[in-house]
Amino acid sequence: MTKEVSLHDIHEELQISNRLMILALVRDGVPQKDIAATVGVSEGTLSKMFSKGLLKRVARSSPS
């Protein structure tokens, strides 16, 4: 028996993957403006993708 995968499921998985990639870039010290430009969104939109203050906390917790 095979499970049918919907476009909605694929879209959700891609969104999760994108968020994890963004968090990794923030953790690695890549500036938000550079990440936003690469992803193709504004810095404001990038910030709205995550709960308030999360990107700053991730950036501060990065091992330097």
C-alpha positions as a printed Julia matrix, in Angstrom:
64×3 Matrix{Float64}:
  0.0    0.0    0.0
  1.5    3.35  -1.07
  0.79   6.66   0.58
 -0.41   9.38  -1.74
  1.48  12.64  -1.24
 -0.44  15.82  -1.88
  0.95  19.09  -3.15
  0.01  20.57   0.21
  2.24  18.01   1.98
  5.13  18.78  -0.35
  4.67  22.52   0.15
  4.7   22.13   3.94
  7.88  20.02   3.82
  9.59  22.62   1.63
  8.58  25.4    4.01
 10.04  23.48   6.94
 13.25  22.82   5.0
 13.54  26.51   4.07
 13.05  27.6    7.68
 15.71  25.19   8.9
 18.12  26.42   6.22
 17.44  30.04   7.2
 18.02  29.27  10.89
 21.3   27.55  10.04
 22.44  30.57   8.03
 21.52  32.92  10.88
 23.38  30.69  13.32
 26.43  30.77  11.04
 26.43  34.58  11.16
 25.05  35.38   7.7
 23.34  38.8    7.88
 19.54  38.78   7.64
 19.6   41.19   4.69
 21.77  38.73   2.73
 19.54  35.8    3.63
 16.41  37.76   2.68
 17.93  38.74  -0.67
 18.91  35.14  -1.39
 15.49  33.79  -0.46
 13.81  36.58  -2.43
 11.87  38.25   0.38
 12.21  41.45   2.37
 13.89  41.46   5.78
 10.49  42.15   7.31
  8.96  39.11   5.66
 11.91  37.0    6.74
 11.43  38.12  10.34
  7.67  37.43  10.18
  8.38  33.81   9.19
  9.58  33.15  12.75
  8.27  33.92  16.21
  9.26  37.28  17.63
 12.94  37.48  18.56
 13.82  33.96  17.45
 16.31  35.01  14.77
 18.12  37.29  17.22
 18.28  34.52  19.83
 19.65  32.08  17.26
 22.24  34.61  16.09
 23.36  35.28  19.69
 23.64  31.56  20.45
 25.92  30.87  17.5
 29.28  29.36  18.39
 31.82  32.0   17.4
